[in-house]
């Protein structure tokens, strides 16, 4: 059984495409990423908000954009994005990292 390696440079390339929607500058250029860890296809990203009171909708958008862009990288199994330094960090982190909802079960045929 072979494990596919995740290319760090490809992850960084995807993150460089994520733009802060309020400022219009890539998050990588603003040095917002504090930690990028890749272990066996699982990517863990820690970043800080531009300000503690960044509008929550923007903090959530940045987190979601980071997650969805890195999920596209070959070999990535899961992505966890954590924002720090934001007054609603816990809520944003819960929202962006919540498990995907399972599709509803098909109704069973009457017996």
Contact map, one row per residue, 1 for C-alpha under 8 A:
111000000000000000000000000000000000000000000000000000000000000000000000000000000000000000000000000000000000000
111100000000000000000000000000000000000000000000000000000000000000000000000000000000000000000000000000000000000
111110000000000000000000000000000000000100000000000000000000000000000000000000000000000000000000000000000000000
011111000000000000000000000000000000000010000000000000000000000000000000001000000000000000000000000000000000000
001111100000000000000000000000000000000110000000000000000000000000000000001000000000000000000000000000000000000
000111110110000000000000000000000000010110000000000000000000000000000000111100000000000000000000000000000000000
000011111110000000000000000000000000000000000000000000000000000000000000110000000000000000000000000000000000000
000001111111000000000000000000000000010000000000000000000000000000000000000000000000000000000000000000000000000
000000111111100000000000000000000000000000000000000000000000000000000000000000000000000000000000000000000000000
000001111111110000000000000000000000000000000000000000000000000000000000100000000000000000000000000000000000000
000001111111111000000000000000000000000000000000000000000000000000000100100000000000000000000000000000000000000
000000011111111100000000000000000000000000000000000000000000000000000000000000000000000000000000000000000000000
000000001111111110000000000000000000000000000000000000000000000000000000000000000000000000000000000000000000000
000000000111111111000000000000000000000000000000000000000000000001001100100000000000000000000000000000000000000
000000000011111111000000001100000000000000000000000000000000000001001100000000000000000000000000000000000000000
000000000001111111100000011110000000000000000000000000000000000000000000000000000000000000000000000000000000000
000000000000111111100000010000000000000000000000000000000000000000000000000000000000000000000000000000000000000
000000000000011111110000011100000000000000000000000000000000010011001000000000000000000000000000000000000000000
000000000000000111111001111000000000000000000000000000000000010000000000000000000000000000000000000000000000000
000000000000000001111111111000000000000000000000000000000100010000000000000000000000000000000000000000000000000
000000000000000000111111100000000000000000000000000000000100110000000000000000000000000000000000000000000000000
000000000000000000011111000000000000000000000000000000000100000000000000000000000000000000000000000000000000000
000000000000000000011111100000000000000000000000000000000000000000000000000000000000000000000000000000000000000
000000000000000000111111110000000000000000000000000000000000000000000000000000000000000000000000000000000000000
000000000000000000111011111011000000000000000000000000000000000000000000000000000000000000000000000000000000000
000000000000000111110001111111000000000000000000000000000000000000000000000000000000000000000000000000000000000
000000000000001101110000111111111000000000000000000000000000000000000000000000000000000000000000000000000000000
000000000000001101000000011111111000000000000000000000000000000000000000000000000000000000000000000000000000000
000000000000000100000000111111110000000000000000000000000000000000000000000000000000000000000000000000000000000
000000000000000000000000111111110000000000000000000000000000000000000000000000000000000000000000000000000000000
000000000000000000000000001111111100000000000000000000000000000000000000000000000000000000000000000000000000000
000000000000000000000000001111111100000000000011110000000000000000000000000000000000000000000000000000000000000
000000000000000000000000001100111111000000001111000000000000000000000000000000000000000000000000000000000000000
000000000000000000000000000000111111000000001111000000000000000000000000000000000000000000000000000000000000000
000000000000000000000000000000001111100000011110000000000000000000000000000000000000000000000000000000000000000
000000000000000000000000000000001111110000111100000000000000000000000000000000000000000000000000000000000000000
000000000000000000000000000000000011111000111000000000000000000000000000000000000000000000000000000000000000000
000001010000000000000000000000000001111111110000000000000000000000000000000000000000000000000000000000000000000
000000000000000000000000000000000000111111100000000000000000000000000000000000000000000000000000000000000000000
001011000000000000000000000000000000011111000000000000000000000000000000000000000000000000000000000000000000000
000111000000000000000000000000000000011111100000000000000000000000000000001111000000000000000000000000000000000
000000000000000000000000000000000000011111110000000000000000000000000000000111110000000000000000000000000000000
000000000000000000000000000000000001111011111000000000000000000000000000000111110000000000000000000000000000000
000000000000000000000000000000000011110001111100000000000000000000000000000000111100000000000000000000000000000
000000000000000000000000000000001111100000111110000000000000000000000000000000111100000000000000000000000000000
000000000000000000000000000000001111000000011111000000000000000000000000000000001111000000000000000000000000000
000000000000000000000000000000011110000000001111100000000000000000000000000000001111000000000000000000000000000
000000000000000000000000000000011100000000000111110000000000000000000000000000000011110000000000000000000000000
000000000000000000000000000000010000000000000011111101000010000000000000000000000011110000000000000000000000000
000000000000000000000000000000010000000000000001111101000000000000000000000000000000000000000000000000000000000
000000000000000000000000000000000000000000000000111111000000000000000000000000000000110000000000000000000000000
000000000000000000000000000000000000000000000000111111000000000000000000000000000000111000000000000000000000000
000000000000000000000000000000000000000000000000001111110000000000000000000000000000011000000000000000000000000
000000000000000000000000000000000000000000000000111111110110000000000000000000000000010000000000000000000000000
000000000000000000000000000000000000000000000000000011111110000000000000000000000000000000000000000000000000000
000000000000000000000000000000000000000000000000000011111111000000000000000000000000000100010000000000000000000
000000000000000000000000000000000000000000000000000000111111100000000000000000000000000000000000000000000000000
000000000000000000011100000000000000000000000000000001111111110000000000000000000000000000000000000000000000000
000000000000000000000000000000000000000000000000100001111111111000000000000000000010000000010000000000000000000
000000000000000000000000000000000000000000000000000000011111111100000000000000000000000000010011000000000000000
000000000000000000001000000000000000000000000000000000001111111110000000000000000000000000000000000000000000000
000000000000000001111000000000000000000000000000000000000111111111000000000000000000000000000000000000000000000
000000000000000000000000000000000000000000000000000000000011111111100000000000001110000000010001000000000000000
000000000000000000000000000000000000000000000000000000000001111111110000000000000000000000000001000000000000000
000000000000000001000000000000000000000000000000000000000000111111111000000000000000000000000000000000000000000
000000000000011001000000000000000000000000000000000000000000011111111100000000001000000000000000000000000000000
000000000000000000000000000000000000000000000000000000000000001111111110000000111000000000000001000000000000000
000000000000000000000000000000000000000000000000000000000000000111111111000000000000000000000000000000000000000
000000000000011001000000000000000000000000000000000000000000000011111111100000000000000000000000000000000000000
000000000010011000000000000000000000000000000000000000000000000001111111100100100000000000000000000000000000000
000000000000000000000000000000000000000000000000000000000000000000111111100111100000000000000000000000000000000
000000000000000000000000000000000000000000000000000000000000000000011111110100000000000000000000000000000000000
000001100110010000000000000000000000000000000000000000000000000000001111111100000000000000000000000000000000000
000001100000000000000000000000000000000000000000000000000000000000000001111100000000000000000000000000000000000
000111000000000000000000000000000000000010000000000000000000000000000000111110000000000000000000000000000000000
000001000000000000000000000000000000000011100000000000000000000000000111111111100000000000000000000000000000000
000000000000000000000000000000000000000011100000000000000000000000000010001111100000000000000000000000000000000
000000000000000000000000000000000000000011100000000000000000000000000010000111110000000000000000000000000000000
000000000000000000000000000000000000000001111000000000000000000000100110000111111000000000000000000000000000000
000000000000000000000000000000000000000001111000000000000000000000100000000001111100000000000000100000000000000
000000000000000000000000000000000000000000011110000000000000001001100000000000111110000000001001100000000000000
000000000000000000000000000000000000000000011110000000000000001000000000000000011111000010001000000000000000000
000000000000000000000000000000000000000000000111100000000010001000000000000000001111110010011000000000000000000
000000000000000000000000000000000000000000000111100000000000000000000000000000000111110010000000000000000000000
000000000000000000000000000000000000000000000001101100000000000000000000000000000011111010000000000000000000000
000000000000000000000000000000000000000000000001101111000000000000000000000000000011111110000000000000000000000
000000000000000000000000000000000000000000000000000110000000000000000000000000000000111110000000000000000000000
000000000000000000000000000000000000000000000000000000010000000000000000000000000000011111110000000000000000000
000000000000000000000000000000000000000000000000000000000000000000000000000000000111111111111000000000000000000
000000000000000000000000000000000000000000000000000000000000000000000000000000000000000111111100000000000000000
000000000000000000000000000000000000000000000000000000000000000000000000000000000000000111111110000000000000000
000000000000000000000000000000000000000000000000000000010011001000000000000000000010000111111111000000000000000
000000000000000000000000000000000000000000000000000000000000000000000000000000001110000011111111100000000000000
000000000000000000000000000000000000000000000000000000000000000000000000000000000000000001111111110000000000000
000000000000000000000000000000000000000000000000000000000001000000000000000000000000000000111111110000000000000
000000000000000000000000000000000000000000000000000000000001001100100000000000001000000000011111110000000000000
000000000000000000000000000000000000000000000000000000000000000000000000000000011000000000001111111000000000000
000000000000000000000000000000000000000000000000000000000000000000000000000000000000000000000111111100000000000
000000000000000000000000000000000000000000000000000000000000000000000000000000000000000000000000111110000000000
000000000000000000000000000000000000000000000000000000000000000000000000000000000000000000000000011111000000000
000000000000000000000000000000000000000000000000000000000000000000000000000000000000000000000000001111100000000
000000000000000000000000000000000000000000000000000000000000000000000000000000000000000000000000000111110000000
000000000000000000000000000000000000000000000000000000000000000000000000000000000000000000000000000011111000000
000000000000000000000000000000000000000000000000000000000000000000000000000000000000000000000000000001111100000
000000000000000000000000000000000000000000000000000000000000000000000000000000000000000000000000000000111110000
000000000000000000000000000000000000000000000000000000000000000000000000000000000000000000000000000000011111000
000000000000000000000000000000000000000000000000000000000000000000000000000000000000000000000000000000001111100
000000000000000000000000000000000000000000000000000000000000000000000000000000000000000000000000000000000111110
000000000000000000000000000000000000000000000000000000000000000000000000000000000000000000000000000000000011111
000000000000000000000000000000000000000000000000000000000000000000000000000000000000000000000000000000000001111
000000000000000000000000000000000000000000000000000000000000000000000000000000000000000000000000000000000000111
